[in-house]
Amino acid sequence: MTKKHWLCALAALAALSNGAATASAAGPSGGEWDFRVLLDDSPIGEHRFALATNGGERKLVSDARFAVKLLGVTVYRYRHEATELWRGDCLHRLTSKTDDDGTPEKVTAEPAGDNALAVATPKGTQSVDGCVMSFAYWNPAIRTQARLLNSQSGKLEQVRISKAGSGTVEVRGQPVEATRWRIATDAQPIDVWYSQQGEWLGLDSTVSGNRKLSYRLK
């Protein structure tokens, strides 16, 4: 598998606990999600999320660290950090920085007028109108969206989200009944698992070489 394939696969998922966070119509008000990241069931790193509410605003902090090895040699490294401020189910501010195997990326988003975000990357600034969400898998309201903001690239991506069945997913080593929702993007589909109460439990995606990339709660 080439380095380019890793870049495409992992970047799409990074625009991405404690399963005890309580879901509501406006999504959970707080919680922590601490995921092992697996490639074909072998660990390659972790992705941690922490959500807290302060007044009428929610703050999400995420930190992803991956290292892919081949025959014992690290062939790909990835680090992504992001802070998101939310008002209701609308993204209000965003800052992110990424080290994509030596390639740096940075995105900021700030309010622009009453109902828009100014999204800035090293390539320029674009205005995004209306209420927009990032790839906020932790918030069940993501299921109703037709577009999502990629927090690594700053790109507004068109998506198709649908219920894709049910099954079991491993949560801290135990199988748990869950519902699978599929996020279809231009890159590859992302399957997100939720409990019957709407709690985010895990994530699966197929990357280049027909290999499986998964998030599982620690």
Sequence and secondary structure as in RCSB ss.txt:
>XXXX:A:sequence
MTKKHWLCALAALAALSNGAATASAAGPSGGEWDFRVLLDDSPIGEHRFALATNGGERKLVSDARFAVKLLGVTV
YRYRHEATELWRGDCLHRLTSKTDDDGTPEKVTAEPAGDNALAVATPKGTQSVDGCVMSFAYWNPAIRTQARLLN
SQSGKLEQVRISKAGSGTVEVRGQPVEATRWRIATDAQPIDVWYSQQGEWLGLDSTVSGNRKLSYRLK
>XXXX:A:secstr
  HHHHHHHHHHHHT   TT    TT  SSEEEEEEEEETTEEEEEEEEEEEEETTEEEEEEEEEEEEEETTEEE
EEEEEEEEEEEETTEEEEEEEEEEETTEEEEEEEEE SSSEEEEEETTEEEEEES  EES TTSGGGGG SEEE 
TTT  EEE EEEEEEEEEEEETTEEEEEEEEEEE SS  EEEEE TT  EEEEEEEETTTEEEEEEE 
